[in-house]
Amino acid sequence: MNSVINKTGVTEPEKSCCFSGHRIVRHEDREIIIRNLPVLLEELYANGINTFISGGALGFDTIAADEVIRLRRRHPDVRLILALPCKEQAARWTDTQKTQYDNMLSSADDVLYISERYLPGCMQKRNRFMVDNCMTIIVYIQSASSGTGYTTKYALDNERNIINILTEIKNK
């Protein structure tokens, strides 16, 4: 797959941004993310980025998708695409997490499943797909030996713009 096929057409990588981050978000990092992400998304939107791709996982992916949904309230042309590794991604989540996931699914403009069911490598394939379909990636990274570390390295190798949400400090 080289592009997202969806209701509104094929994404334009130069107008798209994806997210990659850890499932467990430290309390002190959550505060920074919540402060910086809305400002950063507004800046990206002002620079022509209106399509955001989230992997829909717990933690940073969910925080980012929720913020894109809020951004869309101010800018109706903003699109949220969920690129999910498999249909059973939330099978082992708590009821509260599943409710939040279902709300995110129903709020997305498009949902793409990389695989019908969990298969070895489907997470990495999803991560590569997201990077391949954008020019900018926002990361929340604490460890290079993680899925986010793999995705960040893949983005670097493919000359994407990488923004670390923890070092993109905003004063607003």
ABEGO torsion letter per residue (X at the ends): XABBBBAAEBBBAAABBBBBBBABBBAAAAAAAAAAAAAAAAAAAAAGBABBBBAGBBEAAAAAAAAAAAAAAABAABBBBBBBABAAAAAABBAAAAAAAAAAAAABABBBBABABBBBGAAAAAAAAAAAABABBBBBBABABBAAAAAAAAAAAAGBBBBBAAABBBAX
